Amino acid sequence: AGGLFTSYLTMYRSEVLAASAPFSGGVTDPDYVAPARDLPVMLSWGGSWDRFGGFDFDAATVLFADMLRDDGHDVALCPHRLGHFLPDDAGAQALVFFEDHRGEPR
């Protein structure tokens, strides 16, 4: 549940994060909580094929993106077509994103 936990941290711990990059995360409508401060977020998921254990990660990620944007957060969307699997370069892409969004040291 790494992507879902990262989504949770995005909402509940934004004050200590410089950026967030959940892989196959997201939220359902009643679970969304607006992050306390603006946070750049890169959402990566397997497109409409991203389902696992009966959970629709495609719908959850798209909803999370919409709600974050409605609250004024910068959101980068990175869908792929591998379902609930990561592309080989996913980690490298996340590192570049984090390098570009270091924020202030705490």
C-alpha positions in Angstrom: 0.0 0.0 0.0 2.9 2.4 -0.6 1.1 4.6 -3.1 -1.9 4.9 -0.9 0.2 5.6 2.2 2.1 8.3 0.2 -1.2 9.8 -0.7 -2.1 9.9 3.0 1.2 11.5 3.8 0.6 14.1 1.1 -2.7 15.1 2.7 -1.7 14.8 6.4 2.0 15.7 6.5 2.5 18.4 3.8 4.1 20.7 6.3 7.2 18.5 6.4 7.3 17.5 2.8 8.9 19.4 -0.1 7.1 17.3 -2.7 5.2 14.0 -3.1 5.2 11.3 -5.8 2.8 8.5 -5.1 2.9 5.5 -7.5 -0.6 4.0 -7.9 -2.1 5.9 -5.0 -5.0 8.2 -4.8 -8.1 8.7 -2.7 -11.8 8.1 -2.6 -14.1 11.1 -2.3 -14.9 11.0 1.4 -11.3 10.3 2.3 -9.7 13.4 0.8 -8.3 16.1 3.1 -6.7 19.2 1.7 -3.0 19.4 2.4 -2.1 22.2 4.9 0.3 23.9 2.5 1.0 24.0 -1.3 2.9 21.0 -2.4 4.0 19.9 -5.9 2.7 16.3 -6.6 3.7 13.9 -9.3 1.0 11.2 -9.8 2.1 8.0 -11.6 -0.3 5.2 -12.3 -1.1 2.4 -14.8 -3.9 4.2 -16.5 -7.3 2.6 -16.9 -5.7 -0.9 -16.4 -4.5 0.0 -12.9 -6.7 -2.2 -10.6 -5.5 -4.4 -7.8 -7.4 -6.3 -5.1 -10.7 -4.8 -6.3 -9.4 -1.2 -5.9 -9.6 1.1 -9.0 -6.3 3.0 -8.8 -7.1 4.9 -12.0 -10.3 6.4 -10.6 -8.6 7.1 -7.2 -5.6 8.8 -8.9 -7.7 11.0 -11.2 -9.9 12.0 -8.3 -6.8 12.9 -6.2 -5.4 15.0 -9.0 -8.7 16.8 -9.5 -9.0 17.6 -5.8 -5.4 18.7 -5.4 -5.7 21.0 -8.4 -9.0 22.4 -7.1 -7.1 23.3 -3.9 -4.3 25.1 -5.9 -1.6 22.4 -5.8 0.7 21.9 -8.8 0.1 18.4 -10.1 2.0 16.5 -12.8 0.2 13.5 -14.3 2.3 10.5 -15.4 0.0 7.7 -16.6 1.4 4.7 -18.3 -0.3 1.5 -19.6 1.3 -1.1 -17.5 -1.6 -1.6 -15.0 -0.5 -2.0 -11.4 3.2 -2.4 -12.4 5.9 0.4 -12.6 7.8 1.3 -15.7 11.5 0.6 -15.5 12.4 4.3 -15.2 9.8 5.2 -12.6 12.3 5.6 -9.8 14.6 7.7 -11.9 11.7 10.0 -12.9 10.7 10.4 -9.3 14.3 11.4 -8.3 14.4 14.1 -11.0 11.1 15.4 -9.8 12.4 15.5 -6.2 15.6 17.2 -7.3 13.5 19.8 -9.1 11.3 20.4 -6.0 13.7 20.3 -3.0 12.0 23.0 -1.0 13.6 24.7 2.0 15.6 22.6 4.4 13.8 21.9 7.7 
